[in-house]
Amino acid sequence: MKTTPPDTRELEQKIHDTPIRDLVEEYPGVMPVLNQCGIDICCGGGLTVPQAADAHQLDQSELNNQVIRIIRGEGV
């Protein structure tokens, strides 16, 4: 049975608060997007998506939106 993903606000909060390694464990489909940005779960796994975006000088908002689309099954 497929579960319904949380709404946008809940997802934004989850992305803001959850370390990447935990996010990828729950939503493995986000890993390819993160890998394309140079983010992995080895060295960056303890960071949240916004922290990793800052560390890699990426647009936080755009990366968050990509991750949300993946979690919802909408692609990038």
Secondary structure, DSSP 8 states (H G I E B T S, - for coil): -------HHHHHHHHHHS-HHHHHHH-GGGHHHHHHTT--SSSSTTS-HHHHHHHTT--HHHHHHHHHHHHTT---
